Each structure stands twice: as structure tokens, then as C-alpha cells.
Amino acid sequence: SVGHGHPAVVAAMAEQAASVDYVHATQFAAPSLERYADAVAQIAPVDGVRVFPVSGGSEANETALKLARQYHLARGEDRHLIAAREGAYHGNTRGVLDASDRRALASGYEPWIGKTLRVPMAHPYRDDRSGAEIAAETERIIVEAGAHNVAAFIAEPVSGATLAASVPPPDYWPAIADMCRRHGILLVLDEVMTGFGRTGRWFAAEHWGLRPDIVTSGKGASSGYWPLGLCLASGDVYDAVADAGNFVHGFTWSHHPIGAAVAGAVLDVMRSEGLVEQVPAKGDRCRMRLSEALGDHPNVGDIRGIGLMTGVEFVADRSTKAPFDRSQRVAEAVVEACFERRMTIYPCTSAVDGHTGDAVMLGPPLSVTDVELDEMVDRLIDAVSAVGQLSRP
């Protein structure tokens, strides 16, 4: 988020390491953790927020789903199902691998998974229904499975790893939030990719005025300086579990004092340099330039995104939106061409059916300058041109 080698972040890491480098979360709370939790509470879109720091996004989402289960047990309800969307990605640990919908990642682990209630994705490029219509289908599936069995609905507010910055229709999230409230289902927003300014707000939930029960985050929280993930739970969720006894969960490296100090410094830098406020204009500039250069490319189906989260989807046929055969590895070819130009980008695959689909995503630091942004876009344009008119299936 703040770029490499920021002196304020490096200094915070060194200072905390020289003071208290580690204490176990079940026995101690470090001042850096308490300060950071207070700082996060000022920006989190969660009522009465409580903070559970872990060491990555998969752990954060695993924590969220276990917390949802324990919340309902504390209330005397044996809700056990998790509703998650087609094309989802929430991590690689066992529980969230099941919530994810990535065939390649699940290969070999099929006997362990298959309990997730799968509901439709919200992907305007490949589904022209309104958000309300998609939400209605989601509710129908949940009701048929027995809404009283569903503990949580988990999804990214803006789909990243699979759907390459796909922004849902504007009426989608309000309808989903209403559905969750009516059926007593916890709304869990996976903001591992979108949180901490990536979309031009501190959290993407703010774009729709959402107040989810649980939010997870990672990546931008520590700007890559420290392995960090966050599970942010509402006061109601926390109180229910705490009153029933305890949250039966934890990791050796959760609640790390150095991680909290680093993340606190990152948050301070983002505020002092006004990085989040600069994101919308930078993102618009990026997509405008890409659209001008690649908008008519025969194999570029869509250029989309929000803030500094931009996706480019490649298709074999623009008129039908037919994807390439996965064996052609089109996204990987573009990524390799970018790497040859000394730039790394994010490959996004499986958007169509959990297996096929090729896209790439750009996600530069929030501190990126206009000059750097233009150079990044130029290199992607050049890489796509170098790959050429991509072969048809």
C-alpha cells in the first residue's frame, strides 16, 4: 500500500522488535496491539468492532467462519452451512478452500470438501441480471437448503482473485444484506484484497453503506512488511461468543506485537500522505488509458474495476464472450510477457465455470505516482501486443 522501504514503517518494526518482540495472545496483550485495535476501530465498517489479528488472509477467513459457527451455537442454533459464491476464492486452508470455487486448487482434496452451499456470482460482464435478481436467486437456494441451517454468507465485496476486479451491480449488496438480516445469517465480507484503501475507501463495504457482521482483511493492512490478516467482528458477535464461554480458536503467531506496530505505522502513513483519497483518480486514469489502447483489441472482452484494482479479461470471441480453452493459458502468457518487461501482475483464472476464463489484474501500491502508473499501463499494453492476437480455441 505504501511502497517498499518506507522509513516510518521500517523504524516502527525495529523499535517494536527491540522492545517486545513476542508474547502469547492467551496470556498477554502488548500495547502495540491495543493501539492498533483502537486505530482500526476508527475506520472499520463494523459496529462495536473487535479485532482478531492473525498471519494472513486464509487464516482471517478461517477465523471468521469458525466464529460464525460458534456465534450460532452460543445462541442455541446448530447452523452449520456456509453460503459462498461461484468463482469465489477465500484462501487455501481446509475450511476456506471449501468456501472457494477453484477446481485447480481443490484437486486432490475433494474427499475433504463439498459442504459449502454454492450461490451465484455477481459478475456483470457475464451476467446481465440486476443485483436484486441475483440476490433473489441466492435467497431461493438458501431457503431450499433451509435458511435455519446457514451460519454465514461470505463473499468479496469486489471480486478479486478469480473475477479480476468485478464490481457487482449497485443494487446487489443492499439486497444481499437485507436477505441475511431477515434470515439471521451472518454477513461476512472478505476484504483481504479490497480493504485498507484499495478501492478508494478504507473498506469496500463503504461503497454500499454496508455494516457487515464480520469483515476480514490482510494484504494492504501491513503493506507486505509483515504477515498479517485481520478478522473484525461486531460487538454483538463478540458478546454472544464471550458470554457463552470462549472463542475456541487461535494460532501461535496471532496477535503479534511487531505485526501490530508495523500495521499501525502503515495506517499512519496512509493517513498522513492522504493515499486513500488519491486512489479514485489514479484508478480512473489507469482504466481510461487501458480502454483507449486495448478497448478494440479482438481478444480483450472487458476492462473493469474500481480504485486501484483493475481487471482485463481476455476472450476468444468478443461477440459471444467465449473463453479460451484453459490449456492455452492465455492469462499466464500475458503475465510472462509482463515479467519480461520487469513488471509483475496478477493472473486471474477460472472466472467462467471454476475452470476456464483468463484475466489479469493490476494492483499497484496506493503510493504509485502518475508517472509510474503510466509506465505500468504502457508495459501491460506492450505485453498484450507482444503476445499478439491470441489464438482461438
DAURRA-V604683 format. One record per backbone hydrogen bond with DSSP energy under -1.0 kcal/mol. CO is the residue of the C=O (numbers start at 0). NH is the residue of the N-H. If there is no record, write none. Layout:
BEGIN
co: <CO,CO>
nh: <NH,NH>
END
This chain:
BEGIN
co: <5,6,7,8,9,10,11,12,13,15,23,23,29,30,31,32,33,34,35,36,39,39,46,49,51,52,53,55,56,57,58,59,60,61,62,63,64,65,66,67,68,69,70,71,72,76,80,80,81,82,83,84,87,92,93,94,95,101,102,105,108,116,118,122,129,130,131,132,133,134,135,136,137,138,139,140,145,146,148,148,150,151,152,154,158,159,165,168,170,171,172,173,174,175,176,177,178,179,185,186,186,187,188,188,190,196,197,201,201,202,203,204,204,212,213,214,215,216,217,218,221,228,229,230,231,232,233,234,235,236,237,238,239,241,246,255,256,257,258,259,260,261,262,263,264,265,266,267,268,269,277,278,279,280,281,282,283,284,285,286,287,288,289,290,293,296,298,301,303,308,309,310,311,312,312,316,321,321,324,325,328,329,330,331,332,333,334,335,337,338,345,347,349,353,355,356,357,358,359,360,361,364,368,369,370,371,372,373,374,375,376,377,378,379,380,381,382,383>
nh: <9,10,11,12,13,14,15,16,17,19,26,27,33,34,35,36,37,38,39,40,42,43,234,232,230,254,228,59,60,61,62,63,64,65,66,67,68,69,70,71,72,73,74,76,75,78,150,151,116,153,118,87,100,96,97,98,99,105,106,108,111,83,85,125,133,134,135,136,137,138,139,140,141,142,143,144,148,149,79,80,185,82,187,189,165,163,158,171,174,175,176,177,178,179,180,181,182,184,152,212,213,154,190,215,194,199,307,195,196,205,206,207,209,233,188,231,190,229,220,221,224,53,216,51,214,49,237,238,239,240,241,242,243,244,248,259,260,261,262,263,264,265,266,267,268,269,270,271,272,274,281,282,283,284,285,286,287,288,289,290,291,292,293,294,296,299,314,312,310,305,361,303,359,300,301,320,315,316,327,328,332,333,334,335,336,337,338,339,342,341,360,358,353,102,351,349,313,347,311,345,309,367,372,373,374,375,376,377,378,379,380,381,382,383,384,385,386,387>
END
